[in-house]
Structure formats: C-alpha cells, structure tokens
Amino acid sequence: MFERLKQAFSAVTSAVKEKQLSEEELDKVVFDFQISLIESDVAQSVAEALTTEVQKSVTGTKVDRSADPSEVVGQRLTALLQDAFTKAGSVDLVANIREKVKSKGEPYVILFLGINGTGKTTTVAKLASYLKKQGLSVVCAAGDTHRPGAIEQLTEHAGRLALKVVSQRYGADPAAVGRDGVLYAKAHHTDCLIIDTAGRMQTNQNLMEEMAKIVRVVAPDFRIFVADALTGNDAVSQAELFNQHVGFDGAILTKADADVRGGAALSIVYTTGKPVLFLGMGQGYDDLAPFDTQKFLDSLLNP
C-alpha cells in the first residue's frame, strides 16, 4: 500500500547525497521528484510546494559542507508533512458521539458526502457496524433518493447488521429524509444517525445546492467526505469541490488496500486541512481501518 509515494520520497533523499550537485543536477533532481509525486497522484499544488521545499533544503546545504544533504531534505520534508497533518488534527468519533449523548441527550448526526461510485453507501454500513461494535446504537437514513437501487442497497446492508433504515420514495426531498431520520433517532433515543446522500455529478451546482439544503435542514454534527483512493487526482478535485461549497470535517478513503500510490491521502489533508479518518480495506463490514497518521508518515519518510 502507498508504495509509489514511498519510492518518491526515498528517491529524492537518496539523490541529494552527493554534496557537489551542480545547479543543473539539482534542477533535474527536483524535477524528477515533482514528476514522481504527480505520478503518485499527489495534487500538482502539493507537488509544487514539496519540490520547492526540497530545492530550498538542498540549496541551503551548499553553505555547510559538513551537513548531509539527504538528512537535511528528510528533516525538512518530515517537518512540512507533520505540520500539515498536525493542523488537520484528528477526530475520535466514538468519543464525540458519547459526549453529545451524555451532555445533550440527543443523537449525533453524521452526513456522508461524495460522488457516486466511491463506495459511499457501503462505507455508511461499515461505519455503522464499527460504531455498533463500540456499544453505540445507530440508525441510517437513505438520503440518496436519486440513484436506482440506492435505498434497497442501504436497506440490505442494514438488514444484515440488524439496523433500522429511515427512507421515503425515490424522488423525495433528501433533506426531508434526513429530517425524518433525526426525528426517529430522537424518538427512539438512538446514539447516532448516519445519513447517506446522492452523488450525481451531471451538474455540480445542483448537487452542491442539494447537499447545502440537507446541511441547513439537518444541521449535522459531522460531515464525512468519501473518496475512492484509486482515482487519485480526481479524489482531490472532488474533495476541494465539496469542501468549498458544502464543507466537510473528515475523509474516508475507500479501496485503500489496492492503492499503491498513496497521493490521495496526502493531498486531501494538505489541500483541505481536513483529517483522513478511516481507510476502506476490503468488502467486509469489518474492513474499515482507523487511519494512523504517524504510521503513514513513518512509512513515507523512513522506508
């Protein structure tokens, strides 16, 4: 997992071990690093920022010949990435849910965002299963009233997990479905409501307006953006779009077990300032792994 991105960071530190790098050689190292990052699905803006940092690091070591350029570069990149992930922070959903239920006696509302085809509905079921195993009660709302089979898909998942689904007919107002979900969760003293939503991309404006309406009506406590790790730069573009127009609090990357590049996780955190919460690691309900920031950074910077 994330092998391509690991190789990119390893290659740049190895390439600058030669202290007598000419300006031409330095330019080539920096260019190759940037290309490697982009090939690893790192967003271009992030790739440019990291390569600029590499250039500054290596240039600075020319003054002090006793310094090892590769160590300087590694330290600078480590500090840069750790700062980005620190600013994004971390979230303990289970603790947040318990805190709201305890302090307000109301359900914690989670809204899922993302385009169709990312595995959003399946991830709703995975998170519901995860929370249920933490001793929390969960109900789901079928807010995707557009995609054929979406309501049945969520209902099937919920049936296997012995969970209730609040739904209406296809074509119904998703915001109304979300509101019904909140009312049901309150009436049945449920700890958490998870709302699935549509992800049609025929017109970005209509989709964003629909998501914004759900947010206004439901006032979710937490918004999760779901992205397919294998789509790379598309996942980053989608994250920026949703974050700009609707806003989200954290991300889940699906199909991460098949992702040998790894650029999506780095880019989403770097460009949106939001943390990655979980990685989808397979098709089973238990295949949702909490994202370990330090482990991810260690794998990149200390291969």
N, C-alpha and C positions, 0 to 999 in steps of 0.2 A: 504494500500500500504506500502511495506517495513516493515511489522510487525515483521518478523523473525529477521531482523537485529536490530530493535529497542529493541527487547527482549534480544538479546545477550549483548548489551551494558548495558541495565538496570540490567541484572543478575549479571554481573561482579562487578558493583559498589555496589550492594546490598550484594554480597557475602563477600566483604572485610570490611564490617562494624565492624566485630569482630576484635579487635585490637590484640588479643592474638593468631593470626594464627600461627600454627606450620609450620615448613618447609614442612612437608608432606601435610598439609591442603592447604598451598599456592600453591604447585605444582598441586594439584587437581583443585583448582580454575582456575589457568592459563590454565591447560589442557582442562578443560570444556569450557572455553572461546574460546580457539582456535578451538575446535570442533564445537562450536556454530557458529563461524564465517564461517568456511568452509561449514557447512550445510546451511548457508545463502548465499552461492555462492560467498563468498569472496575468491579471489585467495590465494593460500597457502602462497606465499611470503608475501602478505599483512597481512594475518592472523598471520604469524610468527612475523612480525615486530610489530604488535599491541600487541600481547601477551608478547613479550619481554619488551615493554614499560610498560605494566601492572605490570610485575614482578619487574621492577626497581622501579616503583612508590610505590608498597606495601612494598618492602624491605626498602626503604628509610624512611617510616613512623614508622618503628620499633624503630628508634632512638628517635623520638619525640612522646612520648605517648599522648601528648595533641592534636595531629592532628587527624582528622577523615580520616582514610584511603580511604573511599569511595569518599570523596571530593577531595583528592589528586589524586586518579586514574581518576576521572571525569575531573579534570582540565588538567591532563597530556594528556588524550585522546583528549579532546577538542582542545588543542594547536596543537597536532600532526595532527589531521584531518584538522583543519583550515589552517595550514601551507601547507598541500598538495593541498587543493582547492585554496588557495591564489596563489601558484606557477603556478597552471594550468590556473589561470586567468579567465576572462570572455570575451565574444565577443558580440558586437552589430552588427549583420549582416546588418540590415537596415541602420545604420549609415555608415558602411563601403561601402555599395553599393552607397549610395548617395555621399559619399566623392570622390570615384573614378569617378563617372559620372560627378561630378562637376569639378574636377581638371583635368581629362584627356579626358573627353568626350567619354569614351569607356565603353562597358558593363563589368559588374563584373561577373566573371566566377566561378561557383561553381561546383565541381566534387563530385559525390556521389560514395562511396566505400562500399563494404560489400558483404557477400556471398548471394547466392540465398536463398529465404525462410525467410528472415528477415523482409520483407515488404518494401524493398528499393524503388521500383517503386511507390508504394502508398505514401511513405513518400516524394518522389520528388513532387508528386502532392500536398500533404499537405503543403509543404514549399512554393511551387509556389502560392498556394491560400493565405497563410499567407502574403507573400511579396506583392501580388496584393492588398490585403486589406490595406497595408501600403502606397498605392499610387504608387507602382513601377510597371513598365512594365516588363513582364517576358516571355521568350521563353524557351522551353525544347528541348533537343537533345536526341534521342533514341539510346544511345551508347551500349545497350545490344543487339548485333546482333546475339547472340547465342541461348538464351532461347526461345523456341517456344511460341509465343503469347506475348512476351515482348513488341514488337513495338506496337501491337494492344492495349495492356493494357495501355501503356502510352498515346497513341493517344485517347483512350476512356476517360481517366481522363482529358486530356487537352481539349477535346471537351466539357465536362461538365463545365469546368472552362473558356471556351472561350479563350484558349491559343493556340498558334502555336507550332507544333512539327516539328523539322527538323529530317528527317530519311532517311535511304537508305534501301537496301535489306538485308535479312538475309545472314550472311556470309561476309558482308562487313567489312572493317577495322574500328573498333570503333574510332581510332584516327582520321580517315578521317571524320567520322560523327561529332566528336567534333569540328574539324576544320571548317566544313560546318556551324555548329551552331554558331561559333564565327563570321564567315563572315556574316551570316544572321543577327545576333544581331547588328553588326556594321552598316550594310547597312540600317537597319530599326530603328536605334537609340534606341535600347532596353536597358533598365537599367541592366537587369540581365539574364544570360544564366545558366540554370541548366542542367547538363549532367548526365543522367542515365548510368550505366555500368553493365557489366556482373558480375556474382559472382560464376562461376563454380569452384568447389574445387577438381575436379578429379586430377589435378596436380597443386599444389601450385605455382611451379616455372613458369608455363605457364601463370597463372592468374596474378602473380605479374609482369611478363615481359610485359604483355598486358597493365596493369594499368600504369606501368612506361612509356611506349611509349605514352599513352594518355597524361600523365603529360608533357612529353617533347614537344609534338606537340602543345598542347593547352595552356600550362602554366597557369593553373587555379589560381585564386586569393585565393581560399579557398577550402579545401578538407574535406568533411564530411564523417565520418565512421558511418554506420548504423548497430546496433546490436539489436537482439531480447533479451530483458531483461530476458525472461523466460529460456534462455539457460545457464544462469549463467556463470560457468567457461569456457564454450565454447566461450561465447561472449568475455571474457577477452583474451583467447588464440588468437582469431581472431583479436582482437584489437592490440595485440602485434605483430602479423604477418604483418598486414597491415602497422603499424607504423614503423616497422623495414625495410620493403622492399620498401614501397611507401611513407609513411608519411601521417599523416592527422592532421588537425588543430582543430577539434572538433568532438563530437559524438552526435548522436541521438539514444535514446533507445526506441524501439517500444514495444508495449504490456505492457507498464509500469503500466497501470491501473489494470492488473491482477497479477502484481509482488508483492508477499507478502514477498519476501526475501530481495531484495534490494542490494545484494552484488555486482552486475554487475556495478552499477553506482560508488560505492566507489572504486572498484578495477580498473576500467578503468582509473579513474582520478589518482589514486595512482601509478599505474604501468606505464602509458604512459605520465603523466604530461599534458594531454590534457583535456579541459573542456567538460562537458556534456552541450549541447545547448538546446535541447528540449526533452520532453517525449511524445511518442505517446500514447494517452489516449483512443483510440477508432477507429472506422472505418470511421467516417465522416471527411470531409476535414478540419473542424474546430477543430478536436481533436488532436491538436498539442500544447502542453503547454510549454512555456519557462521554463527551469529548474531553480529553485530558490535554489541556493547553501545554503544560510543561513537558509532557511526553512527546507531543507533536514538535515542539521547538527543539527538544533534545535530539530527536531523530533527524531533524534537518541540519542542525549546527554541529552535532557531534556524531557523525555517521560512523 
